[in-house]
Amino acid sequence: MNNAPTDTTHLVSPFNRQESKVRVLLIEDDVSYAGLVGILLRANLEQECELVNAYHLADGLAQLAKRDDFDVVLLDLTLPDSEGLTTLNQVLRAFPEQTVVVLTGFDDPSQGIKAVQAGAQDYLVKNEFEPTELSRVIRFSMERRRVLLRLEEAQRIAKIGNWEVRPYSNYFYASKEVYRMLGIPSDTTYDYTDLLLPDNPFHLLTSQLIHREEEAVSNSGERFEVILADSSMSYLTLNSRCLKTPEGEMYCVGTIQDVSEAVATEALQHAQELSDQAARTREQVMANVSHELRTPMNAIMGMSNLLKLTPSIVNKRSMWIIYRKPPVSYWESSTICCRHRHFNTVN
């Protein structure tokens, strides 16, 4: 292994030069192999590349922190200051949106597959690829990145985000929309061990990782409330699916959707229904009261008209009165009563 300072090389293809350059960060501690990658990139006749070399993981992370315009990172998993999937995890934790293509040794190609499962866009086995294959992997990785950006935009509009947890590799990923819904800065990074802490905002996802014998265990539509940093309340719906790798390792994928607007709409609809029901009850009560007031008034007016229109009744001293007795309460029915009354029409 040779160590050297970080350097930048412009690799210009002599034919079909395009206006935009592909900015490549190569994190590789072997200077001779880094030179070989530069030759392979120069052999690409379709695209001009700008290659930046870093020979330690710390140097590569510093380059990524200094510049945010790298299109792709070619990452060797075996570096002087880091080794294995830990190298990839450190890059993805610090820069979760970065496109990473892993370079793995020919004696362990399975490491590349594990790297893709852990979040890399693709992998290449060292000394086993041609310039065309290197160009294709870079181009396809960049295109997948553009697709992911469009997916992020769609998630923002739909207010839904996706997440993935792989305990066996200490890997955790959540899209930017998930961070937004939970009120967490998008540059905050976590791994699986962080999720196990009760005060971690993603701790609720660990409940989905119940060790079960069955595969493809799903949990759909679980709703929960979240109090954000500004003390506002957010309502989220969790959907998840626990799966197993071919090696039998458990992992979980799922979505979180912000349903706060739907909950607010439901609350308004319920309040409107209660208001309508109260209005109908009030109208019914008023109708009953009006009816009960009209009934005795009709009897009084009828008796008055009888005295007015029947002069012969002046000489009478008594009469039978038939009337309806109104109910005492809403649930009782009225009764017909007959009573004998004495009166003096003179006074």
C-alpha positions as CSV (number, residue, x, y, z in Angstrom):
1,M,0.0,0.0,0.0
2,N,1.3,3.5,-0.9
3,N,0.2,6.7,0.6
4,A,0.1,10.0,-1.3
5,P,-1.6,13.3,-1.0
6,T,-4.9,14.0,-2.6
7,D,-4.6,15.1,-6.2
8,T,-7.0,16.2,-9.1
9,T,-6.6,15.0,-12.7
10,H,-8.6,16.2,-15.7
11,L,-9.2,13.2,-18.0
12,V,-10.2,14.5,-21.5
13,S,-11.3,12.1,-24.2
14,P,-9.9,13.2,-27.6
15,F,-13.2,12.4,-29.3
16,N,-16.8,13.4,-28.8
17,R,-16.1,15.7,-26.0
18,Q,-19.2,16.9,-24.2
19,E,-19.6,20.2,-22.4
20,S,-20.3,18.7,-19.0
21,K,-17.7,16.7,-17.1
22,V,-18.4,13.7,-14.9
23,R,-16.8,14.4,-11.6
24,V,-15.4,11.3,-10.0
25,L,-13.9,10.9,-6.6
26,L,-11.6,7.8,-6.3
27,I,-10.8,6.7,-2.7
28,E,-8.1,4.2,-3.3
29,D,-4.8,3.8,-1.3
30,D,-2.9,2.0,-4.1
31,V,-1.3,4.8,-6.2
32,S,-0.6,2.5,-9.1
33,Y,-4.1,1.2,-9.2
34,A,-5.5,4.7,-9.0
35,G,-3.3,5.5,-12.0
36,L,-4.8,2.5,-13.9
37,V,-8.4,3.8,-13.1
38,G,-7.4,7.1,-14.5
39,I,-6.2,5.5,-17.8
40,L,-9.4,3.5,-18.0
41,L,-11.5,6.7,-17.6
42,R,-9.4,8.5,-20.2
43,A,-10.1,5.6,-22.6
44,N,-13.8,6.5,-22.5
45,L,-14.4,8.2,-25.8
46,E,-17.9,9.5,-25.0
47,Q,-17.4,11.5,-21.8
48,E,-14.9,13.9,-20.3
49,C,-14.1,13.1,-16.6
50,E,-12.6,15.0,-13.8
51,L,-10.9,12.6,-11.4
52,V,-10.0,13.5,-7.8
53,N,-7.8,11.0,-5.9
54,A,-8.0,10.4,-2.2
55,Y,-5.8,7.7,-0.5
56,H,-7.4,7.6,2.9
57,L,-11.0,7.5,3.9
58,A,-10.5,10.6,6.0
59,D,-9.2,12.4,2.9
60,G,-12.2,11.2,0.8
61,L,-14.7,12.4,3.4
62,A,-12.8,15.7,3.6
63,Q,-13.2,16.1,-0.2
64,L,-16.9,15.3,-0.1
65,A,-17.3,17.8,2.7
66,K,-15.4,20.5,0.7
67,R,-17.2,19.8,-2.6
68,D,-20.8,18.8,-3.2
69,D,-20.6,18.4,-7.0
70,F,-19.1,14.9,-7.2
71,D,-21.3,12.7,-9.6
72,V,-19.9,9.4,-8.3
73,V,-17.5,8.0,-5.7
74,L,-15.4,5.0,-6.6
75,L,-14.7,3.5,-3.1
76,D,-12.1,0.8,-2.2
77,L,-13.4,-1.0,0.9
78,T,-9.9,-1.8,2.2
79,L,-8.1,1.4,3.2
80,P,-5.4,2.2,5.7
81,D,-7.9,3.9,8.1
82,S,-11.0,1.7,7.4
83,E,-11.9,-1.8,6.1
84,G,-14.9,-3.7,4.9
85,L,-18.5,-2.5,4.9
86,T,-17.6,-0.1,7.7
87,T,-15.9,2.0,5.0
88,L,-19.0,2.2,3.0
89,N,-21.2,2.8,6.0
90,Q,-19.1,5.7,7.1
91,V,-19.4,7.3,3.7
92,L,-23.2,6.8,3.5
93,R,-23.8,8.0,7.0
94,A,-21.9,11.2,6.3
95,F,-23.3,11.7,2.8
96,P,-26.4,9.6,2.4
97,E,-27.3,11.1,-1.0
98,Q,-23.9,10.4,-2.6
99,T,-23.7,7.9,-5.5
100,V,-21.1,5.2,-4.5
101,V,-19.6,2.4,-6.6
102,V,-17.6,-0.1,-4.6
103,L,-14.3,-1.6,-5.7
104,T,-13.8,-5.0,-4.3
105,G,-11.0,-7.6,-4.5
106,F,-11.2,-10.4,-7.0
107,D,-10.9,-12.9,-4.1
108,D,-14.1,-11.8,-2.5
109,P,-16.7,-10.7,-5.0
110,S,-19.5,-11.4,-2.6
111,Q,-18.4,-8.3,-0.7
112,G,-19.6,-6.2,-3.6
113,I,-23.1,-7.8,-3.4
114,K,-23.2,-7.0,0.3
115,A,-22.1,-3.5,-0.4
116,V,-25.0,-3.0,-2.8
117,Q,-27.4,-4.3,-0.2
118,A,-25.9,-1.8,2.3
119,G,-26.6,1.1,0.0
120,A,-24.0,1.3,-2.8
121,Q,-25.3,1.8,-6.3
122,D,-23.1,-0.8,-7.9
123,Y,-19.8,-2.6,-7.5
124,L,-16.8,-3.6,-9.6
125,V,-14.3,-6.4,-9.0
126,K,-10.8,-5.0,-9.3
127,N,-8.7,-5.9,-12.4
128,E,-11.8,-7.6,-14.0
129,F,-13.4,-4.7,-15.8
130,E,-12.7,-3.0,-19.1
131,P,-13.0,0.8,-19.9
132,T,-16.4,0.2,-21.4
133,E,-17.7,-1.6,-18.3
134,L,-16.3,1.2,-16.0
135,S,-18.0,3.8,-18.1
136,R,-21.3,1.8,-18.1
137,V,-21.3,1.4,-14.4
138,I,-20.6,5.1,-13.8
139,R,-23.3,6.1,-16.3
140,F,-25.9,3.8,-15.0
141,S,-25.2,4.7,-11.4
142,M,-25.6,8.4,-12.2
143,E,-28.9,7.6,-14.0
144,R,-30.1,5.7,-11.0
145,R,-29.2,8.7,-8.9
146,R,-31.4,10.9,-11.1
147,V,-34.3,8.4,-10.8
148,L,-33.9,8.6,-7.0
149,L,-34.0,12.4,-7.1
150,R,-37.3,12.2,-9.0
151,L,-38.5,9.7,-6.5
152,E,-37.6,12.1,-3.7
153,E,-39.6,14.8,-5.4
154,A,-42.6,12.5,-5.8
155,Q,-42.3,11.6,-2.1
156,R,-42.3,15.2,-1.1
157,I,-45.5,15.9,-3.0
158,A,-47.2,12.8,-1.7
159,K,-45.8,13.3,1.8
160,I,-44.6,9.7,2.0
161,G,-41.1,8.4,2.7
162,N,-39.4,5.1,2.7
163,W,-37.0,3.5,5.1
164,E,-34.9,0.3,5.5
165,V,-33.2,-1.4,8.5
166,R,-30.7,-4.2,8.2
167,P,-29.6,-5.2,11.8
168,Y,-27.0,-7.7,10.6
169,S,-25.0,-5.0,8.9
170,N,-25.9,-2.2,11.3
171,Y,-27.4,-0.4,8.4
172,F,-30.3,2.1,8.5
173,Y,-31.6,4.3,5.7
174,A,-34.5,6.8,5.6
175,S,-35.4,9.1,2.7
176,K,-35.3,12.9,3.2
177,E,-39.1,13.0,3.4
178,V,-39.0,10.7,6.5
179,Y,-36.6,13.1,8.1
180,R,-38.8,16.1,7.3
181,M,-42.0,14.4,8.7
182,L,-40.2,13.6,12.0
183,G,-38.7,17.1,12.2
184,I,-35.1,15.9,12.0
185,P,-32.3,17.7,10.1
186,S,-31.6,15.7,6.9
187,D,-27.9,15.8,7.5
188,T,-28.3,13.8,10.8
189,T,-27.2,10.2,10.3
190,Y,-28.0,7.1,12.3
191,D,-27.2,3.4,12.2
192,Y,-29.1,0.5,13.6
193,T,-27.5,0.6,17.0
194,D,-28.6,4.3,17.3
195,L,-32.3,3.2,16.7
196,L,-32.2,1.0,19.8
197,L,-31.9,4.0,22.1
198,P,-35.4,4.8,23.5
199,D,-35.0,8.6,22.9
200,N,-34.0,8.1,19.3
201,P,-36.7,9.6,16.9
202,F,-36.6,6.4,14.8
203,H,-36.9,4.1,17.8
204,L,-40.5,3.2,16.9
205,L,-39.2,1.4,13.8
206,T,-37.4,-1.2,16.0
207,S,-40.8,-2.6,16.9
208,Q,-41.1,-3.8,13.3
209,L,-38.0,-6.0,13.7
210,I,-39.6,-8.7,15.8
211,H,-37.6,-11.9,15.3
212,R,-40.1,-14.3,13.7
213,E,-39.8,-17.5,11.9
214,E,-42.2,-16.5,9.1
215,E,-41.0,-14.6,6.1
216,A,-42.7,-11.7,4.5
217,V,-44.5,-10.5,7.7
218,S,-46.4,-7.3,7.0
219,N,-47.7,-4.5,9.2
220,S,-50.1,-2.1,7.5
221,G,-51.7,1.1,8.5
222,E,-50.5,1.6,12.0
223,R,-51.1,5.2,13.0
224,F,-49.2,7.1,15.7
225,E,-48.8,10.7,16.9
226,V,-45.5,12.5,16.9
227,I,-44.7,15.7,18.8
228,L,-42.3,17.8,16.7
229,A,-39.6,20.1,18.0
230,D,-41.9,23.1,17.6
231,S,-44.4,21.4,19.9
232,S,-46.8,20.8,17.0
233,M,-48.6,17.4,16.6
234,S,-48.1,15.3,13.5
235,Y,-50.0,12.2,12.6
236,L,-48.1,9.5,10.7
237,T,-49.1,6.1,9.2
238,L,-46.5,3.3,9.3
239,N,-46.4,0.4,6.8
240,S,-43.6,-2.2,6.9
241,R,-42.6,-5.6,5.6
242,C,-40.1,-7.8,7.4
243,L,-38.1,-10.1,5.0
244,K,-35.1,-12.5,5.1
245,T,-32.0,-12.5,2.9
246,P,-31.0,-15.8,1.2
247,E,-28.6,-16.2,4.1
248,G,-31.5,-16.0,6.6
249,E,-30.8,-12.6,7.9
250,M,-33.8,-10.5,8.9
251,Y,-34.3,-7.0,7.6
252,C,-37.2,-4.6,7.3
253,V,-38.5,-2.1,4.7
254,G,-41.4,0.2,4.9
255,T,-43.0,3.6,4.4
256,I,-44.1,6.4,6.6
257,Q,-46.9,8.8,5.4
258,D,-47.9,12.1,6.8
259,V,-51.7,11.9,7.3
260,S,-52.0,15.1,9.4
261,E,-54.2,16.8,6.8
262,A,-56.4,13.8,6.5
263,V,-56.8,13.6,10.3
264,A,-57.7,17.3,10.3
265,T,-60.2,16.8,7.6
266,E,-61.8,13.9,9.5
267,A,-62.0,16.1,12.6
268,L,-63.7,18.9,10.6
269,Q,-66.2,16.4,9.1
270,H,-67.0,15.0,12.5
271,A,-67.5,18.5,13.9
272,Q,-69.8,19.4,11.0
273,E,-71.8,16.2,11.6
274,L,-72.2,17.1,15.3
275,S,-73.2,20.6,14.3
276,D,-75.8,19.4,11.9
277,Q,-77.2,16.9,14.4
278,A,-77.5,19.7,17.0
279,A,-79.3,21.9,14.5
280,R,-81.8,19.1,13.7
281,T,-82.4,18.5,17.4
282,R,-82.9,22.2,18.1
283,E,-85.4,22.5,15.2
284,Q,-87.3,19.4,16.6
285,V,-87.5,20.9,20.1
286,M,-88.7,24.2,18.7
287,A,-91.4,22.5,16.7
288,N,-92.6,20.6,19.7
289,V,-92.7,23.6,21.9
290,S,-94.6,25.6,19.2
291,H,-97.1,22.8,18.9
292,E,-97.7,22.6,22.6
293,L,-98.2,26.3,22.8
294,R,-100.6,26.4,19.9
295,T,-102.8,23.6,21.4
296,P,-104.2,25.5,24.5
297,M,-104.5,28.8,22.5
298,N,-106.7,27.0,19.9
299,A,-109.0,25.9,22.8
300,I,-109.2,29.5,24.2
301,M,-109.9,31.0,20.8
302,G,-112.5,28.4,20.0
303,M,-114.4,29.0,23.3
304,S,-114.2,32.8,22.6
305,N,-115.7,32.4,19.2
306,L,-118.4,30.1,20.6
307,L,-119.5,32.7,23.1
308,K,-119.4,35.4,20.5
309,L,-121.4,33.5,17.9
310,T,-124.0,31.8,20.2
311,P,-126.1,34.5,22.1
312,S,-128.3,31.8,23.7
313,I,-125.4,30.6,25.8
314,V,-125.6,33.8,27.9
315,N,-128.5,32.4,29.8
316,K,-126.6,29.2,30.7
317,R,-124.8,28.8,33.9
318,S,-122.7,25.7,33.1
319,M,-121.4,23.6,30.3
320,W,-119.3,20.5,29.5
321,I,-115.9,21.2,28.2
322,I,-114.0,18.6,26.2
323,Y,-110.3,19.3,25.8
324,R,-107.0,17.6,25.2
325,K,-104.4,17.5,28.0
326,P,-100.9,18.0,26.6
327,P,-98.2,15.5,27.6
328,V,-95.9,16.3,30.5
329,S,-92.8,15.1,28.7
330,Y,-91.7,14.4,25.2
331,W,-92.2,10.6,25.5
332,E,-95.8,10.8,26.8
333,S,-98.9,11.0,24.6
334,S,-101.7,13.6,25.1
335,T,-105.0,12.6,26.7
336,I,-108.6,13.6,26.0
337,C,-110.4,15.1,29.1
338,C,-114.1,16.1,29.8
339,R,-114.9,18.5,32.6
340,H,-118.1,20.3,33.8
341,R,-117.6,24.0,34.4
342,H,-119.8,26.7,36.0
343,F,-119.4,30.3,34.8
344,N,-121.1,33.7,34.8
345,T,-121.3,35.2,31.3
346,V,-122.3,38.6,32.7
347,N,-119.2,39.2,34.7
